[in-house]
Amino acid sequence: MADDDCATIKTHLDECAPCLAEFGLEQAVKALVQRSCGCDTAPEQLRGKILAKIRRVQEDLATESAERV
């Protein structure tokens, strides 16, 4: 990720408690998966489904944020 993008995200997380909490949860889930699965790789189909779901959630959050403004 570009340095500017990292800085933007860090600034947002510093100012937005709900996002910071979600980020902390995401980091905890990633750590749990890493400990549990080790070096196993996810099947491409599963990986695709997860990435699609993440994109949908990001779009929903962006829409909700735009509606509040």
All heavy atoms as TSV, in Angstrom:
chain	resi	resn	atom	element	x	y	z
A	1	MET	N	N	0.851	-1.168	0.000
A	1	MET	CA	C	0.000	0.000	0.000
A	1	MET	C	C	0.903	1.239	0.000
A	1	MET	O	O	1.925	1.265	0.674
A	1	MET	CB	C	-0.903	-0.010	1.242
A	1	MET	CG	C	-1.923	1.081	1.254
A	1	MET	SD	S	-2.993	1.082	2.710
A	1	MET	CE	C	-3.952	-0.376	2.431
A	2	ALA	N	N	0.501	2.239	-0.738
A	2	ALA	CA	C	1.277	3.474	-0.822
A	2	ALA	C	C	1.311	4.185	0.536
A	2	ALA	O	O	0.380	4.085	1.333
A	2	ALA	CB	C	0.670	4.388	-1.877
A	3	ASP	N	N	2.400	4.914	0.777
A	3	ASP	CA	C	2.562	5.622	2.050
A	3	ASP	C	C	1.423	6.607	2.302
A	3	ASP	O	O	0.949	6.731	3.430
A	3	ASP	CB	C	3.903	6.366	2.080
A	3	ASP	CG	C	5.088	5.422	2.196
A	3	ASP	OD1	O	4.888	4.259	2.601
A	3	ASP	OD2	O	6.216	5.859	1.895
A	4	ASP	N	N	0.985	7.305	1.249
A	4	ASP	CA	C	-0.125	8.256	1.408
A	4	ASP	C	C	-1.404	7.549	1.848
A	4	ASP	O	O	-2.139	8.047	2.707
A	4	ASP	CB	C	-0.396	9.004	0.100
A	4	ASP	CG	C	0.704	10.007	-0.233
A	4	ASP	OD1	O	1.519	10.314	0.664
A	4	ASP	OD2	O	0.738	10.468	-1.378
A	5	ASP	N	N	-1.668	6.376	1.257
A	5	ASP	CA	C	-2.857	5.607	1.631
A	5	ASP	C	C	-2.760	5.137	3.077
A	5	ASP	O	O	-3.744	5.205	3.819
A	5	ASP	CB	C	-3.043	4.409	0.703
A	5	ASP	CG	C	-3.381	4.820	-0.722
A	5	ASP	OD1	O	-3.948	5.908	-0.916
A	5	ASP	OD2	O	-3.075	4.036	-1.637
A	6	CYS	N	N	-1.590	4.680	3.467
A	6	CYS	CA	C	-1.398	4.236	4.861
A	6	CYS	C	C	-1.637	5.389	5.830
A	6	CYS	O	O	-2.285	5.210	6.865
A	6	CYS	CB	C	0.009	3.678	5.050
A	6	CYS	SG	S	0.280	2.073	4.306
A	7	ALA	N	N	-1.116	6.558	5.492
A	7	ALA	CA	C	-1.292	7.719	6.360
A	7	ALA	C	C	-2.758	8.109	6.465
A	7	ALA	O	O	-3.247	8.436	7.555
A	7	ALA	CB	C	-0.463	8.896	5.838
A	8	THR	N	N	-3.464	8.057	5.348
A	8	THR	CA	C	-4.892	8.394	5.348
A	8	THR	C	C	-5.670	7.437	6.233
A	8	THR	O	O	-6.517	7.844	7.037
A	8	THR	CB	C	-5.446	8.360	3.901
A	8	THR	OG1	O	-4.733	9.312	3.118
A	8	THR	CG2	C	-6.932	8.664	3.879
A	9	ILE	N	N	-5.383	6.152	6.103
A	9	ILE	CA	C	-6.073	5.147	6.914
A	9	ILE	C	C	-5.730	5.319	8.388
A	9	ILE	O	O	-6.603	5.256	9.250
A	9	ILE	CB	C	-5.749	3.734	6.415
A	9	ILE	CG1	C	-6.391	3.527	5.040
A	9	ILE	CG2	C	-6.214	2.676	7.410
A	9	ILE	CD1	C	-5.958	2.260	4.333
A	10	LYS	N	N	-4.446	5.534	8.702
A	10	LYS	CA	C	-4.039	5.717	10.094
A	10	LYS	C	C	-4.752	6.917	10.705
A	10	LYS	O	O	-5.258	6.842	11.827
A	10	LYS	CB	C	-2.535	5.891	10.204
A	10	LYS	CG	C	-2.060	6.000	11.634
A	10	LYS	CD	C	-0.578	6.164	11.724
A	10	LYS	CE	C	-0.065	6.257	13.135
A	10	LYS	NZ	N	-0.885	6.822	14.147
A	11	THR	N	N	-4.812	8.015	9.964
A	11	THR	CA	C	-5.499	9.210	10.458
A	11	THR	C	C	-6.973	8.911	10.724
A	11	THR	O	O	-7.519	9.290	11.763
A	11	THR	CB	C	-5.368	10.366	9.445
A	11	THR	OG1	O	-3.981	10.664	9.276
A	11	THR	CG2	C	-6.105	11.599	9.918
A	12	HIS	N	N	-7.609	8.216	9.790
A	12	HIS	CA	C	-9.023	7.874	9.975
A	12	HIS	C	C	-9.213	6.993	11.209
A	12	HIS	O	O	-10.112	7.242	12.019
A	12	HIS	CB	C	-9.578	7.170	8.737
A	12	HIS	CG	C	-11.013	6.791	8.894
A	12	HIS	ND1	N	-12.043	7.687	8.729
A	12	HIS	CD2	C	-11.591	5.607	9.242
A	12	HIS	CE1	C	-13.186	7.083	8.971
A	12	HIS	NE2	N	-12.954	5.815	9.271
A	13	LEU	N	N	-8.367	5.978	11.353
A	13	LEU	CA	C	-8.501	5.081	12.506
A	13	LEU	C	C	-8.287	5.826	13.819
A	13	LEU	O	O	-8.935	5.516	14.827
A	13	LEU	CB	C	-7.528	3.913	12.393
A	13	LEU	CG	C	-7.842	2.894	11.303
A	13	LEU	CD1	C	-6.720	1.862	11.217
A	13	LEU	CD2	C	-9.170	2.214	11.534
A	14	ASP	N	N	-7.387	6.813	13.817
A	14	ASP	CA	C	-7.144	7.601	15.022
A	14	ASP	C	C	-8.362	8.423	15.419
A	14	ASP	O	O	-8.560	8.734	16.589
A	14	ASP	CB	C	-5.951	8.542	14.817
A	14	ASP	CG	C	-4.621	7.802	14.779
A	14	ASP	OD1	O	-4.567	6.631	15.213
A	14	ASP	OD2	O	-3.633	8.410	14.301
A	15	GLU	N	N	-9.202	8.755	14.430
A	15	GLU	CA	C	-10.345	9.638	14.679
A	15	GLU	C	C	-11.690	8.909	14.731
A	15	GLU	O	O	-12.693	9.503	15.113
A	15	GLU	CB	C	-10.403	10.705	13.593
A	15	GLU	CG	C	-9.179	11.598	13.570
A	15	GLU	CD	C	-9.125	12.514	12.373
A	15	GLU	OE1	O	-10.004	12.413	11.498
A	15	GLU	OE2	O	-8.188	13.325	12.310
A	16	CYS	N	N	-11.726	7.639	14.340
A	16	CYS	CA	C	-13.007	6.940	14.212
A	16	CYS	C	C	-12.994	5.661	15.066
A	16	CYS	O	O	-12.473	4.631	14.649
A	16	CYS	CB	C	-13.248	6.608	12.733
A	16	CYS	SG	S	-14.833	5.804	12.448
A	17	ALA	N	N	-13.587	5.747	16.236
A	17	ALA	CA	C	-13.586	4.609	17.158
A	17	ALA	C	C	-14.246	3.356	16.570
A	17	ALA	O	O	-13.707	2.256	16.738
A	17	ALA	CB	C	-14.259	4.997	18.477
A	18	PRO	N	N	-15.389	3.463	15.875
A	18	PRO	CA	C	-15.988	2.242	15.307
A	18	PRO	C	C	-15.059	1.548	14.311
A	18	PRO	O	O	-14.947	0.326	14.308
A	18	PRO	CB	C	-17.266	2.736	14.630
A	18	PRO	CG	C	-17.612	4.000	15.337
A	18	PRO	CD	C	-16.295	4.616	15.697
A	19	CYS	N	N	-14.399	2.320	13.474
A	19	CYS	CA	C	-13.485	1.714	12.498
A	19	CYS	C	C	-12.270	1.112	13.200
A	19	CYS	O	O	-11.785	0.051	12.811
A	19	CYS	CB	C	-13.033	2.733	11.459
A	19	CYS	SG	S	-14.325	3.152	10.262
A	20	LEU	N	N	-11.782	1.794	14.224
A	20	LEU	CA	C	-10.639	1.272	14.960
A	20	LEU	C	C	-11.000	-0.054	15.623
A	20	LEU	O	O	-10.219	-1.007	15.592
A	20	LEU	CB	C	-10.169	2.281	16.008
A	20	LEU	CG	C	-8.959	1.857	16.833
A	20	LEU	CD1	C	-7.752	1.579	15.934
A	20	LEU	CD2	C	-8.613	2.919	17.867
A	21	ALA	N	N	-12.197	-0.145	16.185
A	21	ALA	CA	C	-12.636	-1.397	16.802
A	21	ALA	C	C	-12.734	-2.500	15.758
A	21	ALA	O	O	-12.312	-3.638	15.990
A	21	ALA	CB	C	-13.981	-1.200	17.498
A	22	GLU	N	N	-13.273	-2.179	14.589
A	22	GLU	CA	C	-13.400	-3.159	13.507
A	22	GLU	C	C	-12.021	-3.597	13.031
A	22	GLU	O	O	-11.782	-4.775	12.788
A	22	GLU	CB	C	-14.194	-2.556	12.347
A	22	GLU	CG	C	-14.584	-3.547	11.297
A	22	GLU	CD	C	-15.622	-4.555	11.769
A	22	GLU	OE1	O	-16.422	-4.248	12.668
A	22	GLU	OE2	O	-15.632	-5.671	11.222
A	23	PHE	N	N	-11.108	-2.654	12.919
A	23	PHE	CA	C	-9.740	-2.958	12.506
A	23	PHE	C	C	-9.085	-3.901	13.516
A	23	PHE	O	O	-8.437	-4.866	13.142
A	23	PHE	CB	C	-8.918	-1.673	12.378
A	23	PHE	CG	C	-7.479	-1.907	12.049
A	23	PHE	CD1	C	-7.101	-2.287	10.776
A	23	PHE	CD2	C	-6.505	-1.735	13.013
A	23	PHE	CE1	C	-5.776	-2.505	10.458
A	23	PHE	CE2	C	-5.170	-1.951	12.712
A	23	PHE	CZ	C	-4.802	-2.333	11.428
A	24	GLY	N	N	-9.292	-3.644	14.799
A	24	GLY	CA	C	-8.730	-4.516	15.841
A	24	GLY	C	C	-9.300	-5.917	15.744
A	24	GLY	O	O	-8.573	-6.903	15.891
A	25	LEU	N	N	-10.585	-6.025	15.474
A	25	LEU	CA	C	-11.225	-7.327	15.313
A	25	LEU	C	C	-10.643	-8.050	14.107
A	25	LEU	O	O	-10.335	-9.245	14.167
A	25	LEU	CB	C	-12.742	-7.159	15.163
A	25	LEU	CG	C	-13.531	-8.432	14.871
A	25	LEU	CD1	C	-13.375	-9.434	16.014
A	25	LEU	CD2	C	-14.995	-8.105	14.642
A	26	GLU	N	N	-10.463	-7.318	13.011
A	26	GLU	CA	C	-9.908	-7.914	11.797
A	26	GLU	C	C	-8.494	-8.437	12.054
A	26	GLU	O	O	-8.150	-9.553	11.642
A	26	GLU	CB	C	-9.876	-6.879	10.674
A	26	GLU	CG	C	-9.316	-7.425	9.387
A	26	GLU	CD	C	-9.314	-6.395	8.273
A	26	GLU	OE1	O	-10.213	-5.527	8.249
A	26	GLU	OE2	O	-8.408	-6.476	7.439
A	27	GLN	N	N	-7.697	-7.680	12.775
A	27	GLN	CA	C	-6.332	-8.108	13.076
A	27	GLN	C	C	-6.353	-9.369	13.946
A	27	GLN	O	O	-5.558	-10.279	13.741
A	27	GLN	CB	C	-5.560	-6.994	13.780
A	27	GLN	CG	C	-5.336	-5.782	12.908
A	27	GLN	CD	C	-4.532	-6.085	11.662
A	27	GLN	OE1	O	-5.052	-6.617	10.687
A	27	GLN	NE2	N	-3.283	-5.761	11.689
A	28	ALA	N	N	-7.275	-9.434	14.889
A	28	ALA	CA	C	-7.380	-10.605	15.761
A	28	ALA	C	C	-7.793	-11.841	14.966
A	28	ALA	O	O	-7.253	-12.936	15.173
A	28	ALA	CB	C	-8.386	-10.337	16.891
A	29	VAL	N	N	-8.731	-11.681	14.030
A	29	VAL	CA	C	-9.174	-12.799	13.198
A	29	VAL	C	C	-8.023	-13.276	12.320
A	29	VAL	O	O	-7.771	-14.482	12.200
A	29	VAL	CB	C	-10.401	-12.414	12.344
A	29	VAL	CG1	C	-10.698	-13.466	11.286
A	29	VAL	CG2	C	-11.614	-12.211	13.231
A	30	LYS	N	N	-7.285	-12.349	11.726
A	30	LYS	CA	C	-6.138	-12.724	10.894
A	30	LYS	C	C	-5.101	-13.496	11.702
A	30	LYS	O	O	-4.555	-14.501	11.233
A	30	LYS	CB	C	-5.491	-11.487	10.279
A	30	LYS	CG	C	-6.274	-10.893	9.144
A	30	LYS	CD	C	-5.548	-9.687	8.578
A	30	LYS	CE	C	-6.311	-9.055	7.445
A	30	LYS	NZ	N	-5.600	-7.887	6.897
A	31	ALA	N	N	-4.826	-13.038	12.914
A	31	ALA	CA	C	-3.853	-13.729	13.766
A	31	ALA	C	C	-4.343	-15.127	14.121
A	31	ALA	O	O	-3.566	-16.091	14.112
A	31	ALA	CB	C	-3.592	-12.903	15.035
A	32	LEU	N	N	-5.627	-15.266	14.434
A	32	LEU	CA	C	-6.194	-16.572	14.764
A	32	LEU	C	C	-6.094	-17.524	13.571
A	32	LEU	O	O	-5.690	-18.678	13.719
A	32	LEU	CB	C	-7.655	-16.422	15.188
A	32	LEU	CG	C	-8.431	-17.716	15.448
A	32	LEU	CD1	C	-7.802	-18.484	16.609
A	32	LEU	CD2	C	-9.884	-17.416	15.728
A	33	VAL	N	N	-6.440	-17.040	12.396
A	33	VAL	CA	C	-6.362	-17.871	11.197
A	33	VAL	C	C	-4.919	-18.286	10.948
A	33	VAL	O	O	-4.632	-19.444	10.636
A	33	VAL	CB	C	-6.960	-17.137	9.971
A	33	VAL	CG1	C	-6.654	-17.879	8.686
A	33	VAL	CG2	C	-8.461	-16.973	10.148
A	34	GLN	N	N	-3.996	-17.351	11.086
A	34	GLN	CA	C	-2.581	-17.663	10.872
A	34	GLN	C	C	-2.107	-18.741	11.839
A	34	GLN	O	O	-1.432	-19.686	11.438
A	34	GLN	CB	C	-1.733	-16.393	11.028
A	34	GLN	CG	C	-0.254	-16.620	10.828
A	34	GLN	CD	C	0.097	-17.052	9.407
A	34	GLN	OE1	O	-0.572	-16.669	8.461
A	34	GLN	NE2	N	1.116	-17.839	9.266
A	35	ARG	N	N	-2.489	-18.623	13.110
A	35	ARG	CA	C	-2.073	-19.629	14.108
A	35	ARG	C	C	-2.715	-20.978	13.818
A	35	ARG	O	O	-2.095	-22.017	13.971
A	35	ARG	CB	C	-2.463	-19.167	15.515
A	35	ARG	CG	C	-1.574	-18.118	16.097
A	35	ARG	CD	C	-1.804	-17.929	17.591
A	35	ARG	NE	N	-3.201	-17.776	17.967
A	35	ARG	CZ	C	-3.858	-16.619	18.023
A	35	ARG	NH1	N	-3.234	-15.504	17.706
A	35	ARG	NH2	N	-5.112	-16.575	18.399
A	36	SER	N	N	-3.963	-20.956	13.399
A	36	SER	CA	C	-4.712	-22.198	13.203
A	36	SER	C	C	-4.375	-22.908	11.902
A	36	SER	O	O	-4.373	-24.129	11.840
A	36	SER	CB	C	-6.216	-21.912	13.233
A	36	SER	OG	O	-6.579	-21.354	14.462
A	37	CYS	N	N	-4.113	-22.141	10.864
A	37	CYS	CA	C	-3.944	-22.735	9.539
A	37	CYS	C	C	-2.493	-22.846	9.111
A	37	CYS	O	O	-2.193	-23.526	8.117
A	37	CYS	CB	C	-4.714	-21.919	8.499
A	37	CYS	SG	S	-6.480	-21.901	8.821
A	38	GLY	N	N	-1.604	-22.182	9.806
A	38	GLY	CA	C	-0.196	-22.264	9.455
A	38	GLY	C	C	0.045	-21.855	8.018
A	38	GLY	O	O	-0.333	-20.788	7.590
A	39	CYS	N	N	0.635	-22.744	7.270
A	39	CYS	CA	C	1.013	-22.436	5.884
A	39	CYS	C	C	0.000	-22.938	4.871
A	39	CYS	O	O	0.251	-22.879	3.665
A	39	CYS	CB	C	2.381	-23.034	5.582
A	39	CYS	SG	S	3.686	-22.275	6.552
A	40	ASP	N	N	-1.115	-23.466	5.321
A	40	ASP	CA	C	-2.139	-23.931	4.391
A	40	ASP	C	C	-2.664	-22.756	3.570
A	40	ASP	O	O	-2.841	-21.657	4.087
A	40	ASP	CB	C	-3.321	-24.569	5.131
A	40	ASP	CG	C	-2.926	-25.826	5.883
A	40	ASP	OD1	O	-1.889	-26.407	5.547
A	40	ASP	OD2	O	-3.669	-26.213	6.804
A	41	THR	N	N	-2.900	-22.983	2.311
A	41	THR	CA	C	-3.486	-21.941	1.479
A	41	THR	C	C	-4.957	-22.255	1.244
A	41	THR	O	O	-5.344	-23.411	1.125
A	41	THR	CB	C	-2.766	-21.834	0.119
A	41	THR	OG1	O	-2.791	-23.104	-0.517
A	41	THR	CG2	C	-1.326	-21.395	0.294
A	42	ALA	N	N	-5.743	-21.201	1.202
A	42	ALA	CA	C	-7.175	-21.367	0.976
A	42	ALA	C	C	-7.422	-21.709	-0.490
A	42	ALA	O	O	-6.723	-21.220	-1.370
A	42	ALA	CB	C	-7.910	-20.075	1.328
A	43	PRO	N	N	-8.425	-22.541	-0.751
A	43	PRO	CA	C	-8.789	-22.813	-2.143
A	43	PRO	C	C	-9.190	-21.511	-2.841
A	43	PRO	O	O	-9.764	-20.613	-2.221
A	43	PRO	CB	C	-10.000	-23.750	-2.026
A	43	PRO	CG	C	-9.939	-24.303	-0.648
A	43	PRO	CD	C	-9.264	-23.268	0.188
A	44	GLU	N	N	-8.878	-21.391	-4.120
A	44	GLU	CA	C	-9.163	-20.167	-4.876
A	44	GLU	C	C	-10.632	-19.780	-4.817
A	44	GLU	O	O	-10.966	-18.604	-4.727
A	44	GLU	CB	C	-8.706	-20.316	-6.326
A	44	GLU	CG	C	-7.232	-20.064	-6.514
A	44	GLU	CD	C	-6.781	-18.684	-6.033
A	44	GLU	OE1	O	-7.431	-17.679	-6.364
A	44	GLU	OE2	O	-5.779	-18.635	-5.306
A	45	GLN	N	N	-11.526	-20.766	-4.874
A	45	GLN	CA	C	-12.960	-20.469	-4.830
A	45	GLN	C	C	-13.335	-19.806	-3.504
A	45	GLN	O	O	-14.080	-18.822	-3.482
A	45	GLN	CB	C	-13.775	-21.737	-5.053
A	45	GLN	CG	C	-15.258	-21.475	-5.148
A	45	GLN	CD	C	-16.059	-22.745	-5.431
A	45	GLN	OE1	O	-15.524	-23.837	-5.420
A	45	GLN	NE2	N	-17.336	-22.584	-5.690
A	46	LEU	N	N	-12.819	-20.320	-2.397
A	46	LEU	CA	C	-13.090	-19.731	-1.090
A	46	LEU	C	C	-12.506	-18.324	-1.012
A	46	LEU	O	O	-13.155	-17.389	-0.553
A	46	LEU	CB	C	-12.505	-20.604	0.029
A	46	LEU	CG	C	-12.593	-20.038	1.439
A	46	LEU	CD1	C	-14.045	-19.810	1.844
A	46	LEU	CD2	C	-11.881	-20.969	2.417
A	47	ARG	N	N	-11.280	-18.193	-1.469
A	47	ARG	CA	C	-10.624	-16.881	-1.464
A	47	ARG	C	C	-11.453	-15.867	-2.268
A	47	ARG	O	O	-11.672	-14.743	-1.824
A	47	ARG	CB	C	-9.228	-17.017	-2.045
A	47	ARG	CG	C	-8.429	-15.753	-2.057
A	47	ARG	CD	C	-7.003	-16.053	-2.552
A	47	ARG	NE	N	-6.275	-14.848	-2.831
A	47	ARG	CZ	C	-5.692	-14.089	-1.921
A	47	ARG	NH1	N	-5.745	-14.447	-0.652
A	47	ARG	NH2	N	-5.049	-12.998	-2.251
A	48	GLY	N	N	-11.942	-16.270	-3.420
A	48	GLY	CA	C	-12.764	-15.389	-4.247
A	48	GLY	C	C	-14.047	-14.975	-3.550
A	48	GLY	O	O	-14.447	-13.806	-3.614
A	49	LYS	N	N	-14.704	-15.926	-2.896
A	49	LYS	CA	C	-15.948	-15.613	-2.177
A	49	LYS	C	C	-15.695	-14.626	-1.045
A	49	LYS	O	O	-16.479	-13.694	-0.832
A	49	LYS	CB	C	-16.566	-16.891	-1.610
A	49	LYS	CG	C	-17.211	-17.765	-2.651
A	49	LYS	CD	C	-17.796	-19.015	-2.006
A	49	LYS	CE	C	-18.451	-19.919	-3.022
A	49	LYS	NZ	N	-19.023	-21.128	-2.397
A	50	ILE	N	N	-14.606	-14.824	-0.318
A	50	ILE	CA	C	-14.283	-13.938	0.805
A	50	ILE	C	C	-13.974	-12.536	0.293
A	50	ILE	O	O	-14.464	-11.546	0.839
A	50	ILE	CB	C	-13.113	-14.500	1.630
A	50	ILE	CG1	C	-13.565	-15.773	2.365
A	50	ILE	CG2	C	-12.585	-13.465	2.622
A	50	ILE	CD1	C	-12.463	-16.545	3.029
A	51	LEU	N	N	-13.169	-12.443	-0.756
A	51	LEU	CA	C	-12.838	-11.131	-1.308
A	51	LEU	C	C	-14.079	-10.423	-1.848
A	51	LEU	O	O	-14.229	-9.202	-1.679
A	51	LEU	CB	C	-11.773	-11.271	-2.392
A	51	LEU	CG	C	-10.381	-11.662	-1.884
A	51	LEU	CD1	C	-9.445	-11.938	-3.053
A	51	LEU	CD2	C	-9.816	-10.597	-0.968
A	52	ALA	N	N	-14.979	-11.160	-2.464
A	52	ALA	CA	C	-16.225	-10.566	-2.968
A	52	ALA	C	C	-17.065	-10.027	-1.809
A	52	ALA	O	O	-17.643	-8.935	-1.907
A	52	ALA	CB	C	-17.003	-11.586	-3.781
A	53	LYS	N	N	-17.140	-10.771	-0.730
A	53	LYS	CA	C	-17.898	-10.333	0.444
A	53	LYS	C	C	-17.273	-9.077	1.044
A	53	LYS	O	O	-17.986	-8.132	1.414
A	53	LYS	CB	C	-17.946	-11.459	1.485
A	53	LYS	CG	C	-18.674	-11.107	2.748
A	53	LYS	CD	C	-20.139	-10.834	2.520
A	53	LYS	CE	C	-20.846	-10.600	3.833
A	53	LYS	NZ	N	-22.242	-10.270	3.674
A	54	ILE	N	N	-15.957	-9.047	1.124
A	54	ILE	CA	C	-15.273	-7.868	1.654
A	54	ILE	C	C	-15.593	-6.651	0.797
A	54	ILE	O	O	-15.887	-5.575	1.321
A	54	ILE	CB	C	-13.747	-8.110	1.737
A	54	ILE	CG1	C	-13.446	-9.124	2.843
A	54	ILE	CG2	C	-12.994	-6.800	1.968
A	54	ILE	CD1	C	-12.012	-9.607	2.858
A	55	ARG	N	N	-15.559	-6.807	-0.523
A	55	ARG	CA	C	-15.868	-5.692	-1.417
A	55	ARG	C	C	-17.305	-5.203	-1.203
A	55	ARG	O	O	-17.562	-3.998	-1.182
A	55	ARG	CB	C	-15.658	-6.101	-2.875
A	55	ARG	CG	C	-14.212	-6.108	-3.269
A	55	ARG	CD	C	-14.042	-6.354	-4.767
A	55	ARG	NE	N	-12.774	-7.012	-4.971
A	55	ARG	CZ	C	-12.593	-8.299	-5.210
A	55	ARG	NH1	N	-13.615	-9.106	-5.318
A	55	ARG	NH2	N	-11.386	-8.797	-5.363
A	56	ARG	N	N	-18.254	-6.140	-1.055
A	56	ARG	CA	C	-19.650	-5.749	-0.835
A	56	ARG	C	C	-19.794	-4.967	0.471
A	56	ARG	O	O	-20.493	-3.956	0.531
A	56	ARG	CB	C	-20.556	-6.974	-0.824
A	56	ARG	CG	C	-20.892	-7.495	-2.213
A	56	ARG	CD	C	-22.037	-8.480	-2.203
A	56	ARG	NE	N	-21.822	-9.635	-1.343
A	56	ARG	CZ	C	-21.199	-10.764	-1.700
A	56	ARG	NH1	N	-20.723	-10.880	-2.922
A	56	ARG	NH2	N	-21.053	-11.750	-0.864
A	57	VAL	N	N	-19.130	-5.425	1.517
A	57	VAL	CA	C	-19.204	-4.733	2.805
A	57	VAL	C	C	-18.579	-3.345	2.690
A	57	VAL	O	O	-19.138	-2.364	3.189
A	57	VAL	CB	C	-18.514	-5.563	3.915
A	57	VAL	CG1	C	-18.340	-4.750	5.187
A	57	VAL	CG2	C	-19.308	-6.831	4.194
A	58	GLN	N	N	-17.446	-3.237	2.004
A	58	GLN	CA	C	-16.811	-1.939	1.819
A	58	GLN	C	C	-17.732	-0.991	1.047
A	58	GLN	O	O	-17.854	0.183	1.403
A	58	GLN	CB	C	-15.480	-2.084	1.082
A	58	GLN	CG	C	-14.401	-2.716	1.926
A	58	GLN	CD	C	-13.143	-3.012	1.137
A	58	GLN	OE1	O	-13.189	-3.280	-0.060
A	58	GLN	NE2	N	-12.008	-2.982	1.817
A	59	GLU	N	N	-18.384	-1.495	0.009
A	59	GLU	CA	C	-19.313	-0.672	-0.764
A	59	GLU	C	C	-20.492	-0.229	0.091
A	59	GLU	O	O	-20.921	0.927	0.029
A	59	GLU	CB	C	-19.800	-1.437	-1.992
A	59	GLU	CG	C	-18.736	-1.644	-3.038
A	59	GLU	CD	C	-19.139	-2.640	-4.121
A	59	GLU	OE1	O	-20.269	-3.182	-4.068
A	59	GLU	OE2	O	-18.308	-2.883	-5.010
A	60	ASP	N	N	-21.017	-1.137	0.903
A	60	ASP	CA	C	-22.136	-0.798	1.789
A	60	ASP	C	C	-21.722	0.284	2.784
A	60	ASP	O	O	-22.478	1.226	3.030
A	60	ASP	CB	C	-22.627	-2.031	2.554
A	60	ASP	CG	C	-23.342	-3.040	1.657
A	60	ASP	OD1	O	-23.665	-2.683	0.495
A	60	ASP	OD2	O	-23.552	-4.180	2.109
A	61	LEU	N	N	-20.528	0.143	3.345
A	61	LEU	CA	C	-20.039	1.145	4.308
A	61	LEU	C	C	-19.841	2.492	3.628
A	61	LEU	O	O	-20.168	3.523	4.210
A	61	LEU	CB	C	-18.731	0.669	4.957
A	61	LEU	CG	C	-18.864	-0.507	5.909
A	61	LEU	CD1	C	-17.491	-0.982	6.362
A	61	LEU	CD2	C	-19.717	-0.149	7.109
A	62	ALA	N	N	-19.318	2.480	2.420
A	62	ALA	CA	C	-19.122	3.731	1.690
A	62	ALA	C	C	-20.457	4.396	1.396
A	62	ALA	O	O	-20.607	5.617	1.528
A	62	ALA	CB	C	-18.350	3.479	0.403
A	63	THR	N	N	-21.449	3.603	1.025
A	63	THR	CA	C	-22.782	4.128	0.744
A	63	THR	C	C	-23.399	4.719	2.008
A	63	THR	O	O	-23.944	5.819	1.980
A	63	THR	CB	C	-23.697	3.016	0.183
A	63	THR	OG1	O	-23.117	2.514	-1.024
A	63	THR	CG2	C	-25.089	3.528	-0.094
A	64	GLU	N	N	-23.284	4.006	3.112
A	64	GLU	CA	C	-23.825	4.502	4.384
A	64	GLU	C	C	-23.142	5.800	4.790
A	64	GLU	O	O	-23.791	6.743	5.240
A	64	GLU	CB	C	-23.640	3.465	5.491
A	64	GLU	CG	C	-24.534	2.270	5.379
A	64	GLU	CD	C	-24.223	1.205	6.424
A	64	GLU	OE1	O	-23.491	1.501	7.400
A	64	GLU	OE2	O	-24.695	0.082	6.278
A	65	SER	N	N	-21.846	5.856	4.608
A	65	SER	CA	C	-21.080	7.056	4.962
A	65	SER	C	C	-21.506	8.225	4.092
A	65	SER	O	O	-21.683	9.345	4.585
A	65	SER	CB	C	-19.584	6.786	4.796
A	65	SER	OG	O	-18.845	7.932	5.091
A	66	ALA	N	N	-21.691	7.996	2.802
A	66	ALA	CA	C	-22.099	9.066	1.882
A	66	ALA	C	C	-23.510	9.548	2.205
A	66	ALA	O	O	-23.805	10.732	2.076
A	66	ALA	CB	C	-22.030	8.555	0.439
A	67	GLU	N	N	-24.372	8.655	2.640
A	67	GLU	CA	C	-25.750	9.023	2.965
A	67	GLU	C	C	-25.812	9.888	4.219
A	67	GLU	O	O	-26.705	10.707	4.366
A	67	GLU	CB	C	-26.617	7.784	3.147
A	67	GLU	CG	C	-26.881	7.060	1.835
A	67	GLU	CD	C	-27.615	5.723	2.016
A	67	GLU	OE1	O	-27.790	5.284	3.173
A	67	GLU	OE2	O	-27.980	5.133	1.006
A	68	ARG	N	N	-24.862	9.706	5.126
A	68	ARG	CA	C	-24.853	10.484	6.361
A	68	ARG	C	C	-24.379	11.909	6.129
A	68	ARG	O	O	-24.651	12.774	6.928
A	68	ARG	CB	C	-23.949	9.835	7.413
A	68	ARG	CG	C	-24.620	8.649	8.074
A	68	ARG	CD	C	-23.762	8.130	9.173
A	68	ARG	NE	N	-23.140	6.922	8.625
A	68	ARG	CZ	C	-22.036	6.374	9.051
A	68	ARG	NH1	N	-21.392	6.893	10.033
A	68	ARG	NH2	N	-21.561	5.288	8.512
A	69	VAL	N	N	-23.665	12.127	5.041
A	69	VAL	CA	C	-23.095	13.460	4.775
A	69	VAL	C	C	-24.072	14.344	4.119
A	69	VAL	O	O	-25.077	14.405	3.835
A	69	VAL	CB	C	-21.849	13.348	3.866
A	69	VAL	CG1	C	-21.343	14.710	3.454
A	69	VAL	CG2	C	-20.786	12.568	4.578
